[in-house]
Amino acid sequence: MGKPKILAFSGSARAESFNKKLVKIAAAGAVEAGADVTVIDLREFPMPLYDGDLQQK
């Protein structure tokens, strides 16, 4: 069996989201365990997402 492939992303679009920080930590752990991990930021995709940072402006 080959390396597991994981796509990781946060459920929050906020720049300083705790979810984003947790995703980075989890992704690093998965890489250490031998997985091939791709982390994406949903802000980079043109879709309607709630963004608390934009709401405050």
Backbone bond lengths (Angstrom), bond angles and torsions (degrees), N, CA, C in turn:
res aa  C-N    CA-C-N  psi(-1)  N-CA   C-N-CA  omega(-1)  CA-C   N-CA-C  phi
1 M - - - 1.447 - - 1.528 108.53 -
2 G 1.340 116.74 138.42 1.463 122.02 -178.77 1.515 112.57 -82.01
3 K 1.314 113.64 -176.88 1.470 120.82 177.85 1.524 110.54 -63.37
4 P 1.318 117.50 138.87 1.466 118.78 172.33 1.531 109.53 -67.86
5 K 1.322 116.31 142.07 1.463 121.61 176.53 1.520 107.86 -109.36
6 I 1.325 115.64 126.23 1.464 121.33 -175.66 1.525 109.36 -124.76
7 L 1.330 115.78 131.94 1.456 122.14 171.26 1.519 106.36 -104.62
8 A 1.323 116.88 118.64 1.465 121.20 -175.98 1.524 110.32 -114.61
9 F 1.333 115.71 137.03 1.459 120.63 176.59 1.511 109.62 -154.30
10 S 1.305 114.54 155.45 1.456 121.68 -179.60 1.523 110.13 -86.91
11 G 1.308 115.78 150.30 1.456 120.76 175.78 1.515 112.40 -82.88
12 S 1.319 117.34 0.18 1.463 121.87 -178.99 1.524 109.95 -119.65
13 A 1.324 116.33 142.61 1.463 120.79 177.91 1.532 112.31 -94.51
14 R 1.309 117.85 -2.51 1.474 120.27 -178.10 1.529 110.65 -66.70
15 A 1.322 115.62 142.12 1.464 121.19 -176.60 1.530 112.53 -61.33
16 E 1.320 118.17 -41.45 1.468 122.02 -177.23 1.534 111.92 -106.03
17 S 1.302 116.40 34.33 1.457 122.35 -177.18 1.534 112.17 -64.13
18 F 1.325 115.64 137.48 1.470 119.83 173.10 1.523 109.74 -64.35
19 N 1.334 116.90 -33.40 1.464 120.45 178.18 1.524 111.26 -60.19
20 K 1.339 116.79 -42.12 1.466 119.89 179.06 1.524 110.79 -63.59
21 K 1.317 116.43 -40.36 1.465 120.11 178.64 1.526 110.75 -63.98
22 L 1.324 116.56 -41.92 1.461 120.56 178.56 1.522 111.87 -65.55
23 V 1.325 117.16 -38.41 1.464 120.78 178.12 1.524 109.89 -61.89
24 K 1.332 117.26 -42.69 1.469 120.20 179.18 1.527 111.32 -62.63
25 I 1.320 117.14 -41.71 1.469 121.12 178.96 1.526 110.65 -65.45
26 A 1.334 116.30 -45.45 1.467 120.50 179.71 1.528 110.93 -64.37
27 A 1.327 117.07 -40.01 1.460 120.76 179.31 1.529 110.72 -64.02
28 A 1.321 116.95 -41.50 1.468 120.40 178.04 1.524 110.66 -62.01
29 G 1.326 116.96 -40.78 1.464 120.60 177.32 1.515 111.99 -64.62
30 A 1.323 116.81 -39.28 1.465 120.54 178.82 1.527 110.99 -66.44
31 V 1.334 116.86 -38.81 1.466 120.62 176.84 1.526 109.93 -63.46
32 E 1.327 117.14 -43.97 1.469 120.93 177.67 1.523 111.47 -59.72
33 A 1.329 116.38 -32.47 1.462 121.21 -179.95 1.527 112.22 -82.37
34 G 1.340 117.04 -2.48 1.453 120.07 175.15 1.517 116.38 105.52
35 A 1.308 118.21 8.27 1.465 120.94 -179.75 1.529 110.94 -86.53
36 D 1.314 114.97 155.69 1.460 122.50 172.46 1.527 106.09 -96.56
37 V 1.342 117.21 110.41 1.464 121.40 -171.94 1.524 110.76 -115.64
38 T 1.324 115.50 133.23 1.456 122.79 172.08 1.522 107.37 -116.74
39 V 1.333 116.31 123.03 1.467 121.13 177.89 1.525 107.42 -104.73
40 I 1.335 116.21 127.74 1.461 120.19 177.93 1.524 109.77 -118.33
41 D 1.326 115.14 155.99 1.462 122.19 175.44 1.523 106.70 -109.31
42 L 1.315 117.34 118.39 1.458 121.16 -176.20 1.526 112.89 -63.79
43 R 1.328 117.94 -17.39 1.471 120.57 175.86 1.524 111.48 -64.63
44 E 1.327 117.16 -21.67 1.462 121.48 -177.42 1.526 112.86 -82.37
45 F 1.317 117.69 -1.50 1.455 121.79 -177.82 1.527 109.76 -114.27
46 P 1.339 117.07 133.12 1.467 120.49 -176.69 1.526 112.65 -75.61
47 M 1.304 115.83 83.53 1.457 120.46 176.43 1.521 108.05 -144.49
48 P 1.308 116.72 152.60 1.469 118.75 -178.02 1.527 112.02 -74.05
49 L 1.318 115.86 108.20 1.459 122.25 177.12 1.521 108.55 -123.18
50 Y 1.297 116.69 146.14 1.462 119.78 173.43 1.518 108.11 -72.41
51 D 1.299 116.93 128.79 1.462 122.53 179.59 1.526 108.14 -125.43
52 G 1.314 116.57 105.51 1.454 121.81 -178.48 1.519 113.26 -59.16
53 D 1.348 117.33 -30.89 1.461 120.40 178.10 1.530 110.52 -65.22
54 L 1.329 117.65 -41.77 1.463 121.07 178.94 1.523 111.15 -70.02
55 Q 1.321 117.03 -34.02 1.458 122.08 -179.75 1.533 110.88 -61.48
56 Q 1.334 117.14 -34.33 1.461 121.68 -177.61 1.522 112.80 -75.37
57 K 1.326 118.37 -18.26 1.480 121.72 -177.02 1.500 111.72 -80.67
